[in-house]
Amino acid sequence: MLQIFPFIAWLAPLTSAALLIGLWHLGDLRRPVLAVLVGWFLIAGYCQFFWGSAVVAAIGLLAQTLLAIYLLFRWRLGYY
């Protein structure tokens, strides 16, 4: 199958990783919140890239996308 945008699957994880690092560096994430978000990131990434089922991979991509959206809102609105 021809993929028009083969890099699109990497957009949400890269955005999430950059925002996690940025928010951590700025001190906007406390340890318990950071632990939950990093766990969410790792589980979603494992499901997206290393699971054999296409359904689980789609759920992982959805979880990564939701995490990226949450982190963007948190960054832009300044929730502490």
N, CA, C and O atoms as a GROMACS GRO file, in nm:
protein
  320
    1MET      N    1   0.084  -0.118   0.000
    1MET     CA    2   0.000   0.000   0.000
    1MET      C    3   0.089   0.125   0.000
    1MET      O    4   0.187   0.132   0.074
    2LEU      N    5   0.054   0.221  -0.083
    2LEU     CA    6   0.127   0.345  -0.093
    2LEU      C    7   0.084   0.441   0.016
    2LEU      O    8  -0.034   0.473   0.030
    3GLN      N    9   0.180   0.485   0.092
    3GLN     CA   10   0.151   0.583   0.196
    3GLN      C   11   0.192   0.721   0.147
    3GLN      O   12   0.307   0.743   0.107
    4ILE      N   13   0.099   0.812   0.150
    4ILE     CA   14   0.128   0.947   0.104
    4ILE      C   15   0.215   1.021   0.205
    4ILE      O   16   0.311   1.089   0.167
    5PHE      N   17   0.183   1.008   0.332
    5PHE     CA   18   0.260   1.072   0.438
    5PHE      C   19   0.310   0.965   0.535
    5PHE      O   20   0.247   0.944   0.639
    6PRO      N   21   0.421   0.898   0.506
    6PRO     CA   22   0.467   0.790   0.594
    6PRO      C   23   0.515   0.839   0.730
    6PRO      O   24   0.522   0.760   0.825
    7PHE      N   25   0.548   0.967   0.742
    7PHE     CA   26   0.598   1.021   0.868
    7PHE      C   27   0.487   1.062   0.963
    7PHE      O   28   0.516   1.100   1.077
    8ILE      N   29   0.363   1.057   0.922
    8ILE     CA   30   0.253   1.108   1.004
    8ILE      C   31   0.237   1.030   1.134
    8ILE      O   32   0.190   1.085   1.234
    9ALA      N   33   0.275   0.903   1.135
    9ALA     CA   34   0.266   0.823   1.258
    9ALA      C   35   0.365   0.870   1.364
    9ALA      O   36   0.346   0.842   1.482
   10TRP      N   37   0.469   0.939   1.322
   10TRP     CA   38   0.570   0.988   1.417
   10TRP      C   39   0.540   1.128   1.470
   10TRP      O   40   0.607   1.174   1.562
   11LEU      N   41   0.441   1.195   1.413
   11LEU     CA   42   0.412   1.332   1.452
   11LEU      C   43   0.365   1.343   1.597
   11LEU      O   44   0.416   1.425   1.672
   12ALA      N   45   0.268   1.262   1.636
   12ALA     CA   46   0.215   1.268   1.773
   12ALA      C   47   0.320   1.228   1.878
   12ALA      O   48   0.335   1.299   1.977
   13PRO      N   49   0.395   1.118   1.859
   13PRO     CA   50   0.497   1.085   1.960
   13PRO      C   51   0.608   1.190   1.971
   13PRO      O   52   0.654   1.218   2.082
   14LEU      N   53   0.650   1.246   1.859
   14LEU     CA   54   0.755   1.349   1.866
   14LEU      C   55   0.704   1.476   1.934
   14LEU      O   56   0.776   1.539   2.011
   15THR      N   57   0.579   1.513   1.905
   15THR     CA   58   0.519   1.629   1.970
   15THR      C   59   0.506   1.605   2.120
   15THR      O   60   0.539   1.692   2.201
   16SER      N   61   0.458   1.486   2.157
   16SER     CA   62   0.442   1.453   2.299
   16SER      C   63   0.577   1.454   2.370
   16SER      O   64   0.589   1.509   2.480
   17ALA      N   65   0.677   1.395   2.308
   17ALA     CA   66   0.810   1.391   2.370
   17ALA      C   67   0.866   1.531   2.388
   17ALA      O   68   0.920   1.564   2.494
   18ALA      N   69   0.854   1.614   2.286
   18ALA     CA   70   0.906   1.751   2.295
   18ALA      C   71   0.834   1.830   2.403
   18ALA      O   72   0.897   1.904   2.478
   19LEU      N   73   0.703   1.815   2.411
   19LEU     CA   74   0.627   1.888   2.512
   19LEU      C   75   0.655   1.836   2.653
   19LEU      O   76   0.662   1.914   2.748
   20LEU      N   77   0.671   1.704   2.667
   20LEU     CA   78   0.707   1.650   2.799
   20LEU      C   79   0.841   1.703   2.845
   20LEU      O   80   0.855   1.744   2.960
   21ILE      N   81   0.938   1.704   2.757
   21ILE     CA   82   1.071   1.755   2.791
   21ILE      C   83   1.064   1.904   2.821
   21ILE      O   84   1.123   1.950   2.919
   22GLY      N   85   0.993   1.978   2.739
   22GLY     CA   86   0.983   2.123   2.760
   22GLY      C   87   0.912   2.158   2.889
   22GLY      O   88   0.959   2.244   2.964
   23LEU      N   89   0.799   2.094   2.916
   23LEU     CA   90   0.725   2.123   3.039
   23LEU      C   91   0.803   2.079   3.162
   23LEU      O   92   0.798   2.146   3.266
   24TRP      N   93   0.875   1.968   3.153
   24TRP     CA   94   0.958   1.923   3.265
   24TRP      C   95   1.072   2.023   3.289
   24TRP      O   96   1.102   2.058   3.403
   25HIS      N   97   1.134   2.068   3.180
   25HIS     CA   98   1.245   2.163   3.192
   25HIS      C   99   1.198   2.295   3.252
   25HIS      O  100   1.272   2.358   3.328
   26LEU      N  101   1.077   2.339   3.219
   26LEU     CA  102   1.024   2.463   3.273
   26LEU      C  103   0.973   2.448   3.416
   26LEU      O  104   0.947   2.547   3.484
   27GLY      N  105   0.961   2.324   3.462
   27GLY     CA  106   0.914   2.300   3.598
   27GLY      C  107   0.764   2.300   3.612
   27GLY      O  108   0.712   2.316   3.723
   28ASP      N  109   0.693   2.284   3.502
   28ASP     CA  110   0.547   2.286   3.505
   28ASP      C  111   0.485   2.152   3.541
   28ASP      O  112   0.363   2.143   3.560
   29LEU      N  113   0.565   2.049   3.549
   29LEU     CA  114   0.512   1.916   3.581
   29LEU      C  115   0.572   1.867   3.713
   29LEU      O  116   0.694   1.860   3.728
   30ARG      N  117   0.485   1.835   3.807
   30ARG     CA  118   0.532   1.777   3.933
   30ARG      C  119   0.559   1.628   3.912
   30ARG      O  120   0.514   1.570   3.814
   31ARG      N  121   0.633   1.568   4.002
   31ARG     CA  122   0.675   1.428   3.986
   31ARG      C  123   0.562   1.330   3.964
   31ARG      O  124   0.571   1.249   3.871
   32PRO      N  125   0.454   1.331   4.044
   32PRO     CA  126   0.348   1.231   4.020
   32PRO      C  127   0.280   1.249   3.883
   32PRO      O  128   0.248   1.151   3.816
   33VAL      N  129   0.258   1.374   3.845
   33VAL     CA  130   0.197   1.401   3.715
   33VAL      C  131   0.292   1.360   3.603
   33VAL      O  132   0.250   1.300   3.504
   34LEU      N  133   0.419   1.392   3.619
   34LEU     CA  134   0.519   1.355   3.519
   34LEU      C  135   0.528   1.204   3.504
   34LEU      O  136   0.539   1.154   3.392
   35ALA      N  137   0.523   1.131   3.615
   35ALA     CA  138   0.530   0.984   3.609
   35ALA      C  139   0.411   0.926   3.532
   35ALA      O  140   0.428   0.835   3.452
   36VAL      N  141   0.292   0.980   3.557
   36VAL     CA  142   0.173   0.931   3.486
   36VAL      C  143   0.183   0.962   3.337
   36VAL      O  144   0.153   0.876   3.254
   37LEU      N  145   0.225   1.082   3.302
   37LEU     CA  146   0.234   1.121   3.162
   37LEU      C  147   0.342   1.044   3.087
   37LEU      O  148   0.323   1.006   2.972
   38VAL      N  149   0.455   1.021   3.152
   38VAL     CA  150   0.561   0.941   3.087
   38VAL      C  151   0.515   0.796   3.070
   38VAL      O  152   0.543   0.734   2.968
   39GLY      N  153   0.444   0.743   3.170
   39GLY     CA  154   0.388   0.608   3.157
   39GLY      C  155   0.290   0.600   3.042
   39GLY      O  156   0.292   0.505   2.964
   40TRP      N  157   0.203   0.700   3.031
   40TRP     CA  158   0.106   0.707   2.921
   40TRP      C  159   0.181   0.709   2.787
   40TRP      O  160   0.144   0.638   2.694
   41PHE      N  161   0.287   0.792   2.779
   41PHE     CA  162   0.366   0.803   2.658
   41PHE      C  163   0.430   0.670   2.619
   41PHE      O  164   0.426   0.629   2.503
   42LEU      N  165   0.489   0.602   2.717
   42LEU     CA  166   0.558   0.476   2.689
   42LEU      C  167   0.460   0.364   2.649
   42LEU      O  168   0.488   0.289   2.556
   43ILE      N  169   0.348   0.354   2.718
   43ILE     CA  170   0.249   0.250   2.685
   43ILE      C  171   0.189   0.276   2.548
   43ILE      O  172   0.174   0.183   2.468
   44ALA      N  173   0.155   0.401   2.520
   44ALA     CA  174   0.097   0.434   2.390
   44ALA      C  175   0.198   0.409   2.278
   44ALA      O  176   0.162   0.359   2.171
   45GLY      N  177   0.324   0.444   2.302
   45GLY     CA  178   0.428   0.420   2.201
   45GLY      C  179   0.451   0.272   2.176
   45GLY      O  180   0.470   0.230   2.062
   46TYR      N  181   0.449   0.193   2.283
   46TYR     CA  182   0.464   0.048   2.266
   46TYR      C  183   0.348  -0.009   2.186
   46TYR      O  184   0.368  -0.090   2.094
   47CYS      N  185   0.227   0.033   2.220
   47CYS     CA  186   0.110  -0.015   2.146
   47CYS      C  187   0.115   0.028   2.000
   47CYS      O  188   0.081  -0.049   1.910
   48GLN      N  189   0.158   0.150   1.976
   48GLN     CA  190   0.158   0.204   1.840
   48GLN      C  191   0.263   0.138   1.752
   48GLN      O  192   0.235   0.108   1.636
   49PHE      N  193   0.382   0.115   1.802
   49PHE     CA  194   0.492   0.072   1.715
   49PHE      C  195   0.533  -0.074   1.729
   49PHE      O  196   0.590  -0.129   1.635
   50PHE      N  197   0.505  -0.138   1.842
   50PHE     CA  198   0.558  -0.272   1.863
   50PHE      C  199   0.454  -0.380   1.878
   50PHE      O  200   0.489  -0.497   1.896
   51TRP      N  201   0.328  -0.346   1.872
   51TRP     CA  202   0.222  -0.446   1.884
   51TRP      C  203   0.190  -0.499   1.745
   51TRP      O  204   0.203  -0.425   1.648
   52GLY      N  205   0.148  -0.625   1.735
   52GLY     CA  206   0.121  -0.686   1.606
   52GLY      C  207  -0.013  -0.651   1.546
   52GLY      O  208  -0.029  -0.659   1.424
   53SER      N  209  -0.109  -0.614   1.627
   53SER     CA  210  -0.244  -0.589   1.579
   53SER      C  211  -0.259  -0.446   1.530
   53SER      O  212  -0.209  -0.351   1.591
   54ALA      N  213  -0.329  -0.431   1.418
   54ALA     CA  214  -0.354  -0.298   1.363
   54ALA      C  215  -0.450  -0.219   1.452
   54ALA      O  216  -0.441  -0.096   1.460
   55VAL      N  217  -0.542  -0.288   1.517
   55VAL     CA  218  -0.637  -0.220   1.605
   55VAL      C  219  -0.565  -0.161   1.725
   55VAL      O  220  -0.590  -0.047   1.763
   56VAL      N  221  -0.475  -0.238   1.786
   56VAL     CA  222  -0.399  -0.189   1.901
   56VAL      C  223  -0.305  -0.076   1.858
   56VAL      O  224  -0.285   0.019   1.933
   57ALA      N  225  -0.249  -0.086   1.739
   57ALA     CA  226  -0.164   0.022   1.688
   57ALA      C  227  -0.244   0.150   1.669
   57ALA      O  228  -0.195   0.259   1.698
   58ALA      N  229  -0.367   0.138   1.621
   58ALA     CA  230  -0.453   0.255   1.605
   58ALA      C  231  -0.490   0.315   1.741
   58ALA      O  232  -0.496   0.437   1.755
   59ILE      N  233  -0.514   0.230   1.840
   59ILE     CA  234  -0.543   0.279   1.975
   59ILE      C  235  -0.420   0.350   2.032
   59ILE      O  236  -0.433   0.452   2.099
   60GLY      N  237  -0.301   0.296   2.007
   60GLY     CA  238  -0.178   0.362   2.051
   60GLY      C  239  -0.160   0.497   1.986
   60GLY      O  240  -0.119   0.593   2.052
   61LEU      N  241  -0.190   0.507   1.857
   61LEU     CA  242  -0.181   0.635   1.787
   61LEU      C  243  -0.282   0.734   1.844
   61LEU      O  244  -0.250   0.852   1.862
   62LEU      N  245  -0.402   0.687   1.872
   62LEU     CA  246  -0.504   0.773   1.932
   62LEU      C  247  -0.458   0.822   2.070
   62LEU      O  248  -0.475   0.939   2.104
   63ALA      N  249  -0.401   0.732   2.150
   63ALA     CA  250  -0.354   0.770   2.283
   63ALA      C  251  -0.240   0.871   2.274
   63ALA      O  252  -0.234   0.965   2.353
   64GLN      N  253  -0.150   0.854   2.177
   64GLN     CA  254  -0.040   0.950   2.158
   64GLN      C  255  -0.096   1.086   2.116
   64GLN      O  256  -0.048   1.190   2.162
   65THR      N  257  -0.194   1.085   2.029
   65THR     CA  258  -0.254   1.209   1.982
   65THR      C  259  -0.325   1.282   2.095
   65THR      O  260  -0.311   1.404   2.109
   66LEU      N  261  -0.400   1.208   2.177
   66LEU     CA  262  -0.468   1.269   2.291
   66LEU      C  263  -0.368   1.325   2.392
   66LEU      O  264  -0.391   1.431   2.450
   67LEU      N  265  -0.258   1.254   2.412
   67LEU     CA  266  -0.154   1.304   2.502
   67LEU      C  267  -0.094   1.433   2.448
   67LEU      O  268  -0.074   1.528   2.524
   68ALA      N  269  -0.065   1.438   2.320
   68ALA     CA  270  -0.008   1.558   2.259
   68ALA      C  271  -0.106   1.676   2.271
   68ALA      O  272  -0.064   1.788   2.300
   69ILE      N  273  -0.234   1.650   2.249
   69ILE     CA  274  -0.334   1.757   2.262
   69ILE      C  275  -0.342   1.806   2.406
   69ILE      O  276  -0.346   1.926   2.430
   70TYR      N  277  -0.344   1.713   2.501
   70TYR     CA  278  -0.348   1.750   2.642
   70TYR      C  279  -0.227   1.835   2.680
   70TYR      O  280  -0.240   1.936   2.748
   71LEU      N  281  -0.109   1.793   2.636
   71LEU     CA  282   0.013   1.867   2.670
   71LEU      C  283   0.015   2.004   2.604
   71LEU      O  284   0.064   2.100   2.663
   72LEU      N  285  -0.037   2.014   2.483
   72LEU     CA  286  -0.045   2.144   2.417
   72LEU      C  287  -0.138   2.239   2.494
   72LEU      O  288  -0.104   2.355   2.516
   73PHE      N  289  -0.254   2.188   2.535
   73PHE     CA  290  -0.344   2.270   2.614
   73PHE      C  291  -0.280   2.310   2.746
   73PHE      O  292  -0.292   2.425   2.790
   74ARG      N  293  -0.213   2.216   2.808
   74ARG     CA  294  -0.149   2.244   2.937
   74ARG      C  295  -0.042   2.351   2.921
   74ARG      O  296  -0.029   2.440   3.005
   75TRP      N  297   0.034   2.344   2.813
   75TRP     CA  298   0.140   2.440   2.787
   75TRP      C  299   0.082   2.577   2.755
   75TRP      O  300   0.127   2.678   2.809
   76ARG      N  301  -0.016   2.582   2.667
   76ARG     CA  302  -0.072   2.710   2.623
   76ARG      C  303  -0.155   2.778   2.732
   76ARG      O  304  -0.152   2.901   2.744
   77LEU      N  305  -0.228   2.701   2.812
   77LEU     CA  306  -0.314   2.761   2.914
   77LEU      C  307  -0.243   2.777   3.047
   77LEU      O  308  -0.294   2.845   3.136
   78GLY      N  309  -0.127   2.715   3.063
   78GLY     CA  310  -0.048   2.732   3.183
   78GLY      C  311  -0.104   2.664   3.306
   78GLY      O  312  -0.096   2.719   3.415
   79TYR      N  313  -0.162   2.543   3.290
   79TYR     CA  314  -0.212   2.470   3.406
   79TYR      C  315  -0.097   2.416   3.488
   79TYR      O  316   0.000   2.363   3.433
   80TYR      N  317  -0.108   2.429   3.618
   80TYR     CA  318  -0.004   2.378   3.706
   80TYR      C  319  -0.066   2.277   3.792
   80TYR      O  320   0.002   2.218   3.877
   0.00000   0.00000   0.00000
